[in-house]
């Protein structure tokens, strides 16, 4: 996952073989910098139990990185 600043598009390579499917992100490099996030979930861990919960998590994470919290200190 990447912010809109770096994200171009993505490709998926799906196979029927267990654990051999992949997704690839095509990202823009700006001033020799690219920022991206990778993640995973495991059902037995318990926080994310199904594909919908994973998608909800990704949607919220994407919203957060594209609209970061800004804090100002006032003296």
PQR file with spaces between the fields and no chain letter, atoms N, CA, C, O and H, PARSE charges and radii, in Angstrom:
ATOM       1  N    UNK     1       0.842   -1.148    0.000 -0.4000 1.5000
ATOM       2  CA   UNK     1       0.000    0.000    0.000 -0.0000 2.0000
ATOM       3  C    UNK     1       0.897    1.223    0.000  0.5500 1.7000
ATOM       4  O    UNK     1       1.973    1.220    0.598 -0.5500 1.4000
ATOM       5  N    UNK     2       0.445    2.261   -0.674 -0.4000 1.5000
ATOM       6  CA   UNK     2       1.201    3.507   -0.732 -0.0000 2.0000
ATOM       7  C    UNK     2       0.221    4.674   -0.803  0.5500 1.7000
ATOM       8  O    UNK     2      -0.946    4.506   -1.159 -0.5500 1.4000
ATOM       9  H    UNK     2      -0.429    2.263   -1.160  0.4000 1.0000
ATOM      10  N    UNK     3       0.715    5.849   -0.460 -0.4000 1.5000
ATOM      11  CA   UNK     3      -0.126    7.031   -0.578 -0.0000 2.0000
ATOM      12  C    UNK     3      -0.339    7.356   -2.050  0.5500 1.7000
ATOM      13  O    UNK     3       0.358    6.840   -2.923 -0.5500 1.4000
ATOM      14  H    UNK     3       1.662    5.986   -0.171  0.4000 1.0000
ATOM      15  N    UNK     4      -1.302    8.211   -2.306 -0.4000 1.5000
ATOM      16  CA   UNK     4      -1.604    8.625   -3.677 -0.0000 2.0000
ATOM      17  C    UNK     4      -0.396    9.280   -4.343  0.5500 1.7000
ATOM      18  O    UNK     4      -0.262    9.240   -5.566 -0.5500 1.4000
ATOM      19  H    UNK     4      -1.868    8.631   -1.596  0.4000 1.0000
ATOM      20  N    UNK     5       0.475    9.877   -3.547 -0.4000 1.5000
ATOM      21  CA   UNK     5       1.679   10.525   -4.071 -0.0000 2.0000
ATOM      22  C    UNK     5       2.586    9.532   -4.797  0.5500 1.7000
ATOM      23  O    UNK     5       3.223    9.890   -5.788 -0.5500 1.4000
ATOM      24  H    UNK     5       0.366    9.910   -2.554  0.4000 1.0000
ATOM      25  N    UNK     6       2.649    8.300   -4.321 -0.4000 1.5000
ATOM      26  CA   UNK     6       3.562    7.299   -4.879 -0.0000 2.0000
ATOM      27  C    UNK     6       2.872    6.201   -5.688  0.5500 1.7000
ATOM      28  O    UNK     6       3.517    5.556   -6.514 -0.5500 1.4000
ATOM      29  H    UNK     6       2.132    8.009   -3.516  0.4000 1.0000
ATOM      30  N    UNK     7       1.595    5.980   -5.473 -0.4000 1.5000
ATOM      31  CA   UNK     7       0.909    4.840   -6.082 -0.0000 2.0000
ATOM      32  C    UNK     7       0.549    5.103   -7.546  0.5500 1.7000
ATOM      33  O    UNK     7       0.001    6.155   -7.876 -0.5500 1.4000
ATOM      34  H    UNK     7       1.071    6.504   -4.803  0.4000 1.0000
ATOM      35  N    UNK     8       0.862    4.133   -8.431 -0.4000 1.5000
ATOM      36  CA   UNK     8       0.445    4.194   -9.833 -0.0000 2.0000
ATOM      37  C    UNK     8      -0.696    3.208  -10.072  0.5500 1.7000
ATOM      38  O    UNK     8      -1.822    3.600  -10.379 -0.5500 1.4000
ATOM      39  H    UNK     8       1.307    3.278   -8.164  0.4000 1.0000
ATOM      40  N    UNK     9      -0.384    1.935   -9.927 -0.4000 1.5000
ATOM      41  CA   UNK     9      -1.387    0.876  -10.071 -0.0000 2.0000
ATOM      42  C    UNK     9      -0.807   -0.413   -9.512  0.5500 1.7000
ATOM      43  O    UNK     9       0.272   -0.413   -8.920 -0.5500 1.4000
ATOM      44  H    UNK     9       0.531    1.617   -9.678  0.4000 1.0000
ATOM      45  N    UNK    10      -1.532   -1.516   -9.703 -0.4000 1.5000
ATOM      46  CA   UNK    10      -1.033   -2.786   -9.194 -0.0000 2.0000
ATOM      47  C    UNK    10      -1.425   -3.907  -10.147  0.5500 1.7000
ATOM      48  O    UNK    10      -2.314   -3.756  -10.985 -0.5500 1.4000
ATOM      49  H    UNK    10      -2.409   -1.516  -10.184  0.4000 1.0000
ATOM      50  N    UNK    11      -0.743   -5.024   -9.996 -0.4000 1.5000
ATOM      51  CA   UNK    11      -1.023   -6.231  -10.771 -0.0000 2.0000
ATOM      52  C    UNK    11      -1.104   -7.400   -9.802  0.5500 1.7000
ATOM      53  O    UNK    11      -0.400   -7.430   -8.792 -0.5500 1.4000
ATOM      54  H    UNK    11      -0.021   -5.147   -9.315  0.4000 1.0000
ATOM      55  N    UNK    12      -1.961   -8.356  -10.111 -0.4000 1.5000
ATOM      56  CA   UNK    12      -2.020   -9.564   -9.294 -0.0000 2.0000
ATOM      57  C    UNK    12      -1.703  -10.771  -10.168  0.5500 1.7000
ATOM      58  O    UNK    12      -2.047  -10.816  -11.349 -0.5500 1.4000
ATOM      59  H    UNK    12      -2.533   -8.331  -10.931  0.4000 1.0000
ATOM      60  N    UNK    13      -1.057  -11.720   -9.569 -0.4000 1.5000
ATOM      61  CA   UNK    13      -0.731  -12.990  -10.209 -0.0000 2.0000
ATOM      62  C    UNK    13      -1.291  -14.080   -9.320  0.5500 1.7000
ATOM      63  O    UNK    13      -0.695  -14.448   -8.308 -0.5500 1.4000
ATOM      64  H    UNK    13      -0.778  -11.682   -8.610  0.4000 1.0000
ATOM      65  N    UNK    14      -2.445  -14.591   -9.714 -0.4000 1.5000
ATOM      66  CA   UNK    14      -3.139  -15.592   -8.907 -0.0000 2.0000
ATOM      67  C    UNK    14      -2.879  -16.994   -9.442  0.5500 1.7000
ATOM      68  O    UNK    14      -2.933  -17.234  -10.648 -0.5500 1.4000
ATOM      69  H    UNK    14      -2.930  -14.292  -10.536  0.4000 1.0000
ATOM      70  N    UNK    15      -2.598  -17.911   -8.529 -0.4000 1.5000
ATOM      71  CA   UNK    15      -2.412  -19.311   -8.876 -0.0000 2.0000
ATOM      72  C    UNK    15      -3.296  -20.160   -7.981  0.5500 1.7000
ATOM      73  O    UNK    15      -3.763  -19.705   -6.937 -0.5500 1.4000
ATOM      74  H    UNK    15      -2.554  -17.716   -7.549  0.4000 1.0000
ATOM      75  N    UNK    16      -3.517  -21.374   -8.390 -0.4000 1.5000
ATOM      76  CA   UNK    16      -4.272  -22.304   -7.557 -0.0000 2.0000
ATOM      77  C    UNK    16      -3.380  -22.930   -6.493  0.5500 1.7000
ATOM      78  O    UNK    16      -3.873  -23.511   -5.526 -0.5500 1.4000
ATOM      79  H    UNK    16      -3.137  -21.744   -9.238  0.4000 1.0000
ATOM      80  N    UNK    17      -2.081  -22.814   -6.670 -0.4000 1.5000
ATOM      81  CA   UNK    17      -1.133  -23.375   -5.704 -0.0000 2.0000
ATOM      82  C    UNK    17      -1.157  -22.553   -4.413  0.5500 1.7000
ATOM      83  O    UNK    17      -1.203  -21.323   -4.456 -0.5500 1.4000
ATOM      84  H    UNK    17      -1.680  -22.342   -7.456  0.4000 1.0000
ATOM      85  N    UNK    18      -1.126  -23.220   -3.296 -0.4000 1.5000
ATOM      86  CA   UNK    18      -1.166  -22.559   -1.992 -0.0000 2.0000
ATOM      87  C    UNK    18       0.052  -21.659   -1.819  0.5500 1.7000
ATOM      88  O    UNK    18       1.185  -22.080   -2.052 -0.5500 1.4000
ATOM      89  H    UNK    18      -1.088  -24.219   -3.262  0.4000 1.0000
ATOM      90  N    UNK    19      -0.192  -20.426   -1.412 -0.4000 1.5000
ATOM      91  CA   UNK    19       0.849  -19.454   -1.071 -0.0000 2.0000
ATOM      92  C    UNK    19       1.750  -19.031   -2.223  0.5500 1.7000
ATOM      93  O    UNK    19       2.856  -18.548   -1.980 -0.5500 1.4000
ATOM      94  H    UNK    19      -1.113  -20.085   -1.223  0.4000 1.0000
ATOM      95  N    UNK    20       1.317  -19.194   -3.463 -0.4000 1.5000
ATOM      96  CA   UNK    20       2.152  -18.773   -4.586 -0.0000 2.0000
ATOM      97  C    UNK    20       1.566  -17.602   -5.370  0.5500 1.7000
ATOM      98  O    UNK    20       2.172  -17.154   -6.344 -0.5500 1.4000
ATOM      99  H    UNK    20       0.418  -19.585   -3.660  0.4000 1.0000
ATOM     100  N    UNK    21       0.405  -17.098   -4.969 -0.4000 1.5000
ATOM     101  CA   UNK    21      -0.158  -15.910   -5.614 -0.0000 2.0000
ATOM     102  C    UNK    21       0.557  -14.673   -5.084  0.5500 1.7000
ATOM     103  O    UNK    21       1.042  -14.660   -3.953 -0.5500 1.4000
ATOM     104  H    UNK    21      -0.088  -17.462   -4.178  0.4000 1.0000
ATOM     105  N    UNK    22       0.615  -13.635   -5.912 -0.4000 1.5000
ATOM     106  CA   UNK    22       1.311  -12.411   -5.528 -0.0000 2.0000
ATOM     107  C    UNK    22       0.583  -11.191   -6.053  0.5500 1.7000
ATOM     108  O    UNK    22      -0.186  -11.270   -7.012 -0.5500 1.4000
ATOM     109  H    UNK    22       0.220  -13.645   -6.831  0.4000 1.0000
ATOM     110  N    UNK    23       0.834  -10.068   -5.415 -0.4000 1.5000
ATOM     111  CA   UNK    23       0.367   -8.773   -5.894 -0.0000 2.0000
ATOM     112  C    UNK    23       1.582   -7.858   -5.974  0.5500 1.7000
ATOM     113  O    UNK    23       2.429   -7.853   -5.080 -0.5500 1.4000
ATOM     114  H    UNK    23       1.458  -10.003   -4.636  0.4000 1.0000
ATOM     115  N    UNK    24       1.657   -7.096   -7.036 -0.4000 1.5000
ATOM     116  CA   UNK    24       2.782   -6.186   -7.249 -0.0000 2.0000
ATOM     117  C    UNK    24       2.259   -4.768   -7.386  0.5500 1.7000
ATOM     118  O    UNK    24       1.312   -4.519   -8.132 -0.5500 1.4000
ATOM     119  H    UNK    24       0.970   -7.100   -7.762  0.4000 1.0000
ATOM     120  N    UNK    25       2.869   -3.844   -6.670 -0.4000 1.5000
ATOM     121  CA   UNK    25       2.490   -2.438   -6.758 -0.0000 2.0000
ATOM     122  C    UNK    25       3.470   -1.721   -7.680  0.5500 1.7000
ATOM     123  O    UNK    25       4.683   -1.895   -7.568 -0.5500 1.4000
ATOM     124  H    UNK    25       3.637   -4.047   -6.063  0.4000 1.0000
ATOM     125  N    UNK    26       2.942   -0.930   -8.575 -0.4000 1.5000
ATOM     126  CA   UNK    26       3.757   -0.063   -9.423 -0.0000 2.0000
ATOM     127  C    UNK    26       3.743    1.319   -8.780  0.5500 1.7000
ATOM     128  O    UNK    26       2.699    1.963   -8.677 -0.5500 1.4000
ATOM     129  H    UNK    26       1.956   -0.788   -8.666  0.4000 1.0000
ATOM     130  N    UNK    27       4.927    1.762   -8.347 -0.4000 1.5000
ATOM     131  CA   UNK    27       5.028    2.984   -7.568 -0.0000 2.0000
ATOM     132  C    UNK    27       5.894    4.026   -8.261  0.5500 1.7000
ATOM     133  O    UNK    27       6.797    3.683   -9.025 -0.5500 1.4000
ATOM     134  H    UNK    27       5.775    1.239   -8.430  0.4000 1.0000
ATOM     135  N    UNK    28       5.617    5.303   -7.993 -0.4000 1.5000
ATOM     136  CA   UNK    28       6.417    6.413   -8.508 -0.0000 2.0000
ATOM     137  C    UNK    28       7.541    6.704   -7.520  0.5500 1.7000
ATOM     138  O    UNK    28       7.331    6.693   -6.307 -0.5500 1.4000
ATOM     139  H    UNK    28       4.883    5.582   -7.373  0.4000 1.0000
ATOM     140  N    UNK    29       8.715    6.959   -8.039 -0.4000 1.5000
ATOM     141  CA   UNK    29       9.839    7.395   -7.216 -0.0000 2.0000
ATOM     142  C    UNK    29       9.935    8.903   -7.355  0.5500 1.7000
ATOM     143  O    UNK    29      10.030    9.414   -8.471 -0.5500 1.4000
ATOM     144  H    UNK    29       8.886    6.969   -9.025  0.4000 1.0000
ATOM     145  N    UNK    30       9.913    9.623   -6.244 -0.4000 1.5000
ATOM     146  CA   UNK    30       9.982   11.087   -6.235 -0.0000 2.0000
ATOM     147  C    UNK    30      11.234   11.499   -5.472  0.5500 1.7000
ATOM     148  O    UNK    30      11.377   11.200   -4.287 -0.5500 1.4000
ATOM     149  H    UNK    30       9.837    9.208   -5.338  0.4000 1.0000
ATOM     150  N    UNK    31      12.138   12.188   -6.159 -0.4000 1.5000
ATOM     151  CA   UNK    31      13.394   12.641   -5.537 -0.0000 2.0000
ATOM     152  C    UNK    31      14.148   11.478   -4.891  0.5500 1.7000
ATOM     153  O    UNK    31      14.668   11.597   -3.782 -0.5500 1.4000
ATOM     154  H    UNK    31      12.022   12.431   -7.122  0.4000 1.0000
ATOM     155  N    UNK    32      14.198   10.347   -5.610 -0.4000 1.5000
ATOM     156  CA   UNK    32      14.878    9.138   -5.150 -0.0000 2.0000
ATOM     157  C    UNK    32      14.259    8.543   -3.889  0.5500 1.7000
ATOM     158  O    UNK    32      14.937    7.829   -3.150 -0.5500 1.4000
ATOM     159  H    UNK    32      13.776   10.250   -6.511  0.4000 1.0000
ATOM     160  N    UNK    33      12.990    8.823   -3.633 -0.4000 1.5000
ATOM     161  CA   UNK    33      12.297    8.296   -2.456 -0.0000 2.0000
ATOM     162  C    UNK    33      10.989    7.657   -2.894  0.5500 1.7000
ATOM     163  O    UNK    33      10.282    8.180   -3.756 -0.5500 1.4000
ATOM     164  H    UNK    33      12.439    9.404   -4.233  0.4000 1.0000
ATOM     165  N    UNK    34      10.682    6.529   -2.291 -0.4000 1.5000
ATOM     166  CA   UNK    34       9.364    5.911   -2.437 -0.0000 2.0000
ATOM     167  C    UNK    34       8.977    5.354   -1.068  0.5500 1.7000
ATOM     168  O    UNK    34       9.800    4.761   -0.371 -0.5500 1.4000
ATOM     169  H    UNK    34      11.256    6.104   -1.591  0.4000 1.0000
ATOM     170  N    UNK    35       7.732    5.551   -0.702 -0.4000 1.5000
ATOM     171  CA   UNK    35       7.240    5.072    0.587 -0.0000 2.0000
ATOM     172  C    UNK    35       6.094    4.111    0.325  0.5500 1.7000
ATOM     173  O    UNK    35       5.157    4.437   -0.404 -0.5500 1.4000
ATOM     174  H    UNK    35       7.063    6.032   -1.268  0.4000 1.0000
ATOM     175  N    UNK    36       6.168    2.932    0.914 -0.4000 1.5000
ATOM     176  CA   UNK    36       5.096    1.949    0.779 -0.0000 2.0000
ATOM     177  C    UNK    36       5.002    1.134    2.054  0.5500 1.7000
ATOM     178  O    UNK    36       5.921    1.122    2.873 -0.5500 1.4000
ATOM     179  H    UNK    36       6.930    2.667    1.506  0.4000 1.0000
ATOM     180  N    UNK    37       3.876    0.455    2.208 -0.4000 1.5000
ATOM     181  CA   UNK    37       3.613   -0.354    3.394 -0.0000 2.0000
ATOM     182  C    UNK    37       3.236   -1.754    2.960  0.5500 1.7000
ATOM     183  O    UNK    37       2.522   -1.930    1.973 -0.5500 1.4000
ATOM     184  H    UNK    37       3.130    0.465    1.542  0.4000 1.0000
ATOM     185  N    UNK    38       3.703   -2.732    3.675 -0.4000 1.5000
ATOM     186  CA   UNK    38       3.345   -4.127    3.416 -0.0000 2.0000
ATOM     187  C    UNK    38       2.759   -4.696    4.706  0.5500 1.7000
ATOM     188  O    UNK    38       3.137   -4.287    5.804 -0.5500 1.4000
ATOM     189  H    UNK    38       4.283   -2.589    4.477  0.4000 1.0000
ATOM     190  N    UNK    39       1.843   -5.631    4.563 -0.4000 1.5000
ATOM     191  CA   UNK    39       1.246   -6.202    5.752 -0.0000 2.0000
ATOM     192  C    UNK    39       0.708   -7.594    5.494  0.5500 1.7000
ATOM     193  O    UNK    39       0.676   -8.069    4.358 -0.5500 1.4000
ATOM     194  H    UNK    39       1.536   -5.963    3.671  0.4000 1.0000
ATOM     195  N    UNK    40       0.294   -8.224    6.551 -0.4000 1.5000
ATOM     196  CA   UNK    40      -0.302   -9.553    6.447 -0.0000 2.0000
ATOM     197  C    UNK    40      -1.181   -9.781    7.673  0.5500 1.7000
ATOM     198  O    UNK    40      -1.087   -9.058    8.665 -0.5500 1.4000
ATOM     199  H    UNK    40       0.320   -7.838    7.473  0.4000 1.0000
ATOM     200  N    UNK    41      -2.008  -10.762    7.591 -0.4000 1.5000
ATOM     201  CA   UNK    41      -2.853  -11.140    8.720 -0.0000 2.0000
ATOM     202  C    UNK    41      -2.833  -12.660    8.840  0.5500 1.7000
ATOM     203  O    UNK    41      -2.583  -13.379    7.873 -0.5500 1.4000
ATOM     204  H    UNK    41      -2.085  -11.349    6.785  0.4000 1.0000
ATOM     205  N    UNK    42      -3.101  -13.118   10.039 -0.4000 1.5000
ATOM     206  CA   UNK    42      -3.124  -14.551   10.306 -0.0000 2.0000
ATOM     207  C    UNK    42      -4.370  -14.838   11.121  0.5500 1.7000
ATOM     208  O    UNK    42      -4.527  -14.299   12.217 -0.5500 1.4000
ATOM     209  H    UNK    42      -3.305  -12.534   10.825  0.4000 1.0000
ATOM     210  N    UNK    43      -5.255  -15.670   10.611 -0.4000 1.5000
ATOM     211  CA   UNK    43      -6.531  -15.950   11.275 -0.0000 2.0000
ATOM     212  C    UNK    43      -6.343  -16.390   12.726  0.5500 1.7000
ATOM     213  O    UNK    43      -7.108  -15.984   13.601 -0.5500 1.4000
ATOM     214  H    UNK    43      -5.128  -16.108    9.721  0.4000 1.0000
ATOM     215  N    UNK    44      -5.340  -17.209   12.982 -0.4000 1.5000
ATOM     216  CA   UNK    44      -5.147  -17.746   14.331 -0.0000 2.0000
ATOM     217  C    UNK    44      -4.729  -16.669   15.330  0.5500 1.7000
ATOM     218  O    UNK    44      -4.879  -16.865   16.536 -0.5500 1.4000
ATOM     219  H    UNK    44      -4.719  -17.539   12.272  0.4000 1.0000
ATOM     220  N    UNK    45      -4.216  -15.551   14.861 -0.4000 1.5000
ATOM     221  CA   UNK    45      -3.845  -14.462   15.762 -0.0000 2.0000
ATOM     222  C    UNK    45      -5.092  -13.843   16.370  0.5500 1.7000
ATOM     223  O    UNK    45      -5.086  -13.452   17.537 -0.5500 1.4000
ATOM     224  H    UNK    45      -4.095  -15.392   13.881  0.4000 1.0000
ATOM     225  N    UNK    46      -6.172  -13.752   15.581 -0.4000 1.5000
ATOM     226  CA   UNK    46      -7.451  -13.366   16.134 -0.0000 2.0000
ATOM     227  C    UNK    46      -7.957  -11.965   15.833  0.5500 1.7000
ATOM     228  O    UNK    46      -9.163  -11.735   15.923 -0.5500 1.4000
ATOM     229  H    UNK    46      -6.178  -14.070   14.633  0.4000 1.0000
ATOM     230  N    UNK    47      -7.098  -11.020   15.480 -0.4000 1.5000
ATOM     231  CA   UNK    47      -7.578   -9.660   15.218 -0.0000 2.0000
ATOM     232  C    UNK    47      -8.386   -9.576   13.930  0.5500 1.7000
ATOM     233  O    UNK    47      -9.415   -8.902   13.887 -0.5500 1.4000
ATOM     234  H    UNK    47      -6.119  -11.207   15.407  0.4000 1.0000
ATOM     235  N    UNK    48      -7.938  -10.241   12.899 -0.4000 1.5000
ATOM     236  CA   UNK    48      -8.615  -10.233   11.602 -0.0000 2.0000
ATOM     237  C    UNK    48      -9.006  -11.670   11.290  0.5500 1.7000
ATOM     238  O    UNK    48      -8.150  -12.542   11.137 -0.5500 1.4000
ATOM     239  H    UNK    48      -7.102  -10.788   12.933  0.4000 1.0000
ATOM     240  N    UNK    49     -10.315  -11.904   11.199 -0.4000 1.5000
ATOM     241  CA   UNK    49     -10.810  -13.277   11.101 -0.0000 2.0000
ATOM     242  C    UNK    49     -11.235  -13.702    9.699  0.5500 1.7000
ATOM     243  O    UNK    49     -11.429  -14.890    9.445 -0.5500 1.4000
ATOM     244  H    UNK    49     -11.010  -11.196   11.323  0.4000 1.0000
ATOM     245  N    UNK    50     -11.384  -12.728    8.776 -0.4000 1.5000
ATOM     246  CA   UNK    50     -11.864  -13.080    7.440 -0.0000 2.0000
ATOM     247  C    UNK    50     -11.470  -11.998    6.432  0.5500 1.7000
ATOM     248  O    UNK    50     -10.906  -10.968    6.801 -0.5500 1.4000
ATOM     249  H    UNK    50     -11.227  -11.762    8.982  0.4000 1.0000
ATOM     250  N    UNK    51     -11.770  -12.244    5.175 -0.4000 1.5000
ATOM     251  CA   UNK    51     -11.376  -11.328    4.103 -0.0000 2.0000
ATOM     252  C    UNK    51     -12.027   -9.952    4.248  0.5500 1.7000
ATOM     253  O    UNK    51     -11.399   -8.940    3.939 -0.5500 1.4000
ATOM     254  H    UNK    51     -12.228  -13.081    4.875  0.4000 1.0000
ATOM     255  N    UNK    52     -13.279   -9.900    4.716 -0.4000 1.5000
ATOM     256  CA   UNK    52     -13.950   -8.610    4.881 -0.0000 2.0000
ATOM     257  C    UNK    52     -13.261   -7.769    5.951  0.5500 1.7000
ATOM     258  O    UNK    52     -13.074   -6.566    5.767 -0.5500 1.4000
ATOM     259  H    UNK    52     -13.790  -10.723    4.967  0.4000 1.0000
ATOM     260  N    UNK    53     -12.882   -8.391    7.065 -0.4000 1.5000
ATOM     261  CA   UNK    53     -12.176   -7.653    8.118 -0.0000 2.0000
ATOM     262  C    UNK    53     -10.819   -7.152    7.618  0.5500 1.7000
ATOM     263  O    UNK    53     -10.399   -6.052    7.977 -0.5500 1.4000
ATOM     264  H    UNK    53     -13.034   -9.368    7.215  0.4000 1.0000
ATOM     265  N    UNK    54     -10.138   -7.938    6.803 -0.4000 1.5000
ATOM     266  CA   UNK    54      -8.858   -7.523    6.228 -0.0000 2.0000
ATOM     267  C    UNK    54      -9.072   -6.332    5.294  0.5500 1.7000
ATOM     268  O    UNK    54      -8.316   -5.362    5.349 -0.5500 1.4000
ATOM     269  H    UNK    54     -10.480   -8.831    6.512  0.4000 1.0000
ATOM     270  N    UNK    55     -10.087   -6.395    4.445 -0.4000 1.5000
ATOM     271  CA   UNK    55     -10.368   -5.293    3.527 -0.0000 2.0000
ATOM     272  C    UNK    55     -10.750   -4.041    4.298  0.5500 1.7000
ATOM     273  O    UNK    55     -10.324   -2.945    3.937 -0.5500 1.4000
ATOM     274  H    UNK    55     -10.701   -7.183    4.401  0.4000 1.0000
ATOM     275  N    UNK    56     -11.545   -4.180    5.352 -0.4000 1.5000
ATOM     276  CA   UNK    56     -11.910   -3.033    6.192 -0.0000 2.0000
ATOM     277  C    UNK    56     -10.669   -2.408    6.819  0.5500 1.7000
ATOM     278  O    UNK    56     -10.538   -1.185    6.868 -0.5500 1.4000
ATOM     279  H    UNK    56     -11.892   -5.071    5.646  0.4000 1.0000
ATOM     280  N    UNK    57      -9.760   -3.253    7.296 -0.4000 1.5000
ATOM     281  CA   UNK    57      -8.505   -2.764    7.881 -0.0000 2.0000
ATOM     282  C    UNK    57      -7.698   -1.993    6.840  0.5500 1.7000
ATOM     283  O    UNK    57      -7.194   -0.905    7.119 -0.5500 1.4000
ATOM     284  H    UNK    57      -9.867   -4.247    7.256  0.4000 1.0000
ATOM     285  N    UNK    58      -7.577   -2.562    5.640 -0.4000 1.5000
ATOM     286  CA   UNK    58      -6.817   -1.887    4.579 -0.0000 2.0000
ATOM     287  C    UNK    58      -7.457   -0.566    4.180  0.5500 1.7000
ATOM     288  O    UNK    58      -6.754    0.419    3.957 -0.5500 1.4000
ATOM     289  H    UNK    58      -7.987   -3.446    5.414  0.4000 1.0000
ATOM     290  N    UNK    59      -8.777   -0.535    4.088 -0.4000 1.5000
ATOM     291  CA   UNK    59      -9.479    0.707    3.748 -0.0000 2.0000
ATOM     292  C    UNK    59      -9.198    1.793    4.783  0.5500 1.7000
ATOM     293  O    UNK    59      -8.935    2.942    4.429 -0.5500 1.4000
ATOM     294  H    UNK    59      -9.348   -1.336    4.269  0.4000 1.0000
ATOM     295  N    UNK    60      -9.254    1.425    6.062 -0.4000 1.5000
ATOM     296  CA   UNK    60      -8.992    2.399    7.126 -0.0000 2.0000
ATOM     297  C    UNK    60      -7.534    2.841    7.115  0.5500 1.7000
ATOM     298  O    UNK    60      -7.242    4.023    7.295 -0.5500 1.4000
ATOM     299  H    UNK    60      -9.467    0.491    6.350  0.4000 1.0000
ATOM     300  N    UNK    61      -6.617    1.899    6.906 -0.4000 1.5000
ATOM     301  CA   UNK    61      -5.191    2.235    6.854 -0.0000 2.0000
ATOM     302  C    UNK    61      -4.927    3.192    5.700  0.5500 1.7000
ATOM     303  O    UNK    61      -4.199    4.172    5.859 -0.5500 1.4000
ATOM     304  H    UNK    61      -6.853    0.939    6.760  0.4000 1.0000
ATOM     305  N    UNK    62      -5.514    2.915    4.538 -0.4000 1.5000
ATOM     306  CA   UNK    62      -5.352    3.789    3.376 -0.0000 2.0000
ATOM     307  C    UNK    62      -5.880    5.193    3.669  0.5500 1.7000
ATOM     308  O    UNK    62      -5.237    6.187    3.331 -0.5500 1.4000
ATOM     309  H    UNK    62      -6.106    2.120    4.409  0.4000 1.0000
ATOM     310  N    UNK    63      -7.036    5.267    4.290 -0.4000 1.5000
ATOM     311  CA   UNK    63      -7.608    6.573    4.671 -0.0000 2.0000
ATOM     312  C    UNK    63      -6.650    7.319    5.593  0.5500 1.7000
ATOM     313  O    UNK    63      -6.443    8.522    5.432 -0.5500 1.4000
ATOM     314  H    UNK    63      -7.558    4.459    4.565  0.4000 1.0000
ATOM     315  N    UNK    64      -6.069    6.618    6.552 -0.4000 1.5000
ATOM     316  CA   UNK    64      -5.160    7.252    7.514 -0.0000 2.0000
ATOM     317  C    UNK    64      -3.886    7.764    6.855  0.5500 1.7000
ATOM     318  O    UNK    64      -3.458    8.880    7.149 -0.5500 1.4000
ATOM     319  H    UNK    64      -6.237    5.641    6.683  0.4000 1.0000
ATOM     320  N    UNK    65      -3.272    6.986    5.976 -0.4000 1.5000
ATOM     321  CA   UNK    65      -2.008    7.443    5.387 -0.0000 2.0000
ATOM     322  C    UNK    65      -2.224    8.531    4.342  0.5500 1.7000
ATOM     323  O    UNK    65      -1.312    9.314    4.075 -0.5500 1.4000
ATOM     324  H    UNK    65      -3.620    6.079    5.737  0.4000 1.0000
ATOM     325  N    UNK    66      -3.406    8.596    3.751 -0.4000 1.5000
ATOM     326  CA   UNK    66      -3.685    9.644    2.776 -0.0000 2.0000
ATOM     327  C    UNK    66      -4.239   10.911    3.417  0.5500 1.7000
ATOM     328  O    UNK    66      -4.353   11.944    2.757 -0.5500 1.4000
ATOM     329  H    UNK    66      -4.146    7.960    3.969  0.4000 1.0000
ATOM     330  N    UNK    67      -4.582   10.836    4.694 -0.4000 1.5000
ATOM     331  CA   UNK    67      -5.078   11.990    5.447 -0.0000 2.0000
ATOM     332  C    UNK    67      -4.454   11.973    6.835  0.5500 1.7000
ATOM     333  O    UNK    67      -5.142   11.737    7.828 -0.5500 1.4000
ATOM     334  H    UNK    67      -4.489    9.997    5.230  0.4000 1.0000
ATOM     335  N    UNK    68      -3.137   12.226    6.902 -0.4000 1.5000
ATOM     336  CA   UNK    68      -2.449   12.085    8.187 -0.0000 2.0000
ATOM     337  C    UNK    68      -2.926   13.117    9.215  0.5500 1.7000
ATOM     338  O    UNK    68      -3.360   14.214    8.864 -0.5500 1.4000
ATOM     339  H    UNK    68      -2.578   12.418    6.095  0.4000 1.0000
ATOM     340  N    UNK    69      -2.834   12.744   10.465 -0.4000 1.5000
ATOM     341  CA   UNK    69      -3.155   13.624   11.562 -0.0000 2.0000
ATOM     342  C    UNK    69      -2.108   14.733   11.614  0.5500 1.7000
ATOM     343  O    UNK    69      -0.908   14.461   11.577 -0.5500 1.4000
ATOM     344  H    UNK    69      -2.481   11.853   10.751  0.4000 1.0000
ATOM     345  N    UNK    70      -2.555   15.962   11.700 -0.4000 1.5000
ATOM     346  CA   UNK    70      -1.646   17.102   11.826 -0.0000 2.0000
ATOM     347  C    UNK    70      -1.810   17.698   13.209  0.5500 1.7000
ATOM     348  O    UNK    70      -2.926   17.960   13.659 -0.5500 1.4000
ATOM     349  H    UNK    70      -3.530   16.184   11.730  0.4000 1.0000
ATOM     350  N    UNK    71      -0.701   17.907   13.872 -0.4000 1.5000
ATOM     351  CA   UNK    71      -0.710   18.447   15.236 -0.0000 2.0000
ATOM     352  C    UNK    71       0.075   19.745   15.250  0.5500 1.7000
ATOM     353  O    UNK    71       1.176   19.824   14.706 -0.5500 1.4000
ATOM     354  H    UNK    71       0.206   17.694   13.507  0.4000 1.0000
ATOM     355  N    UNK    72      -0.493   20.750   15.870 -0.4000 1.5000
ATOM     356  CA   UNK    72       0.188   22.030   16.044 -0.0000 2.0000
ATOM     357  C    UNK    72       0.326   22.314   17.531  0.5500 1.7000
ATOM     358  O    UNK    72      -0.611   22.106   18.301 -0.5500 1.4000
ATOM     359  H    UNK    72      -1.387   20.686   16.313  0.4000 1.0000
ATOM     360  N    UNK    73       1.484   22.784   17.923 -0.4000 1.5000
ATOM     361  CA   UNK    73       1.712   23.165   19.312 -0.0000 2.0000
ATOM     362  C    UNK    73       1.619   24.684   19.417  0.5500 1.7000
ATOM     363  O    UNK    73       2.241   25.414   18.645 -0.5500 1.4000
ATOM     364  H    UNK    73       2.245   22.953   17.297  0.4000 1.0000
ATOM     365  N    UNK    74       0.847   25.134   20.367 -0.4000 1.5000
ATOM     366  CA   UNK    74       0.685   26.560   20.594 -0.0000 2.0000
ATOM     367  C    UNK    74       1.291   26.896   21.935  0.5500 1.7000
ATOM     368  O    UNK    74       0.967   26.278   22.949 -0.5500 1.4000
ATOM     369  H    UNK    74       0.342   24.541   20.994  0.4000 1.0000
ATOM     370  N    UNK    75       2.182   27.887   21.937 -0.4000 1.5000
ATOM     371  CA   UNK    75       2.831   28.294   23.195 -0.0000 2.0000
ATOM     372  C    UNK    75       2.064   29.410   23.845  0.5500 1.7000
ATOM     373  O    UNK    75       2.453   29.887   24.911 -0.5500 1.4000
ATOM     374  H    UNK    75       2.445   28.389   21.113  0.4000 1.0000
